[in-house]
């Protein structure tokens, strides 16, 4: 998957516990994103990063924090997991260079991490 | 407030016919649009994109049309094949600033053999 790895791929946890999902890329892309996919809601942006230590909120950032200390790693943390955070989480990367043209400036997604909060 | 909308949750089409998937957006600052296909238990994969300076982009069986005045885009698949059965997401972005990609809720396409 174009050098993007998510871990763990599956996790079951209990309400109130902290959870960290990791996204690792080998493409040296500047931009990294965390999305969650839920029925009826499609893909919703949680947080994104536009460089090392540069992050910003997305559409549904409450209850989540992120960190990017290296270009290749983008961590998503649920400080105290709740059942509403049961979801499939996707990491994506992008290398924004130059003006957009067909096929450029696209997101490449990882395989996803399925999180169940009991 | 949903900035990108796909109002048809599902669509069924006969093999060989045309599939038309629609997407509407509300933010006039969006100037770059993409379509993704997603199979179960996999990450979304890029299909085709279009910049706001164009009104059409074609790639094989896939064509995306953009109507900026209506803030509407559509994906045409001709001819449709059973392997096209998947969930399709449209996404929109601004090409200045910080490149946030906002996705729609998806349309599940089923191509019937």
Interface residues (C-beta under 8 A of the other chain):
Chain A: X1 X31 X33 X35 X40 X41 X42 X43 X44 X45 X48 X50 X56 X58 X59 X90 X92 X94 X96 X99 X100 X101 X102 X103 X104 X105 X106 X107 X108 X109 X110 X111 X112
Chain B: X6 X9 X31 X32 X34 X36 X41 X42 X43 X44 X45 X46 X48 X49 X50 X51 X54 X57 X59 X89 X91 X93 X95 X98 X99 X100 X101 X102 X103 X104 X105 X106
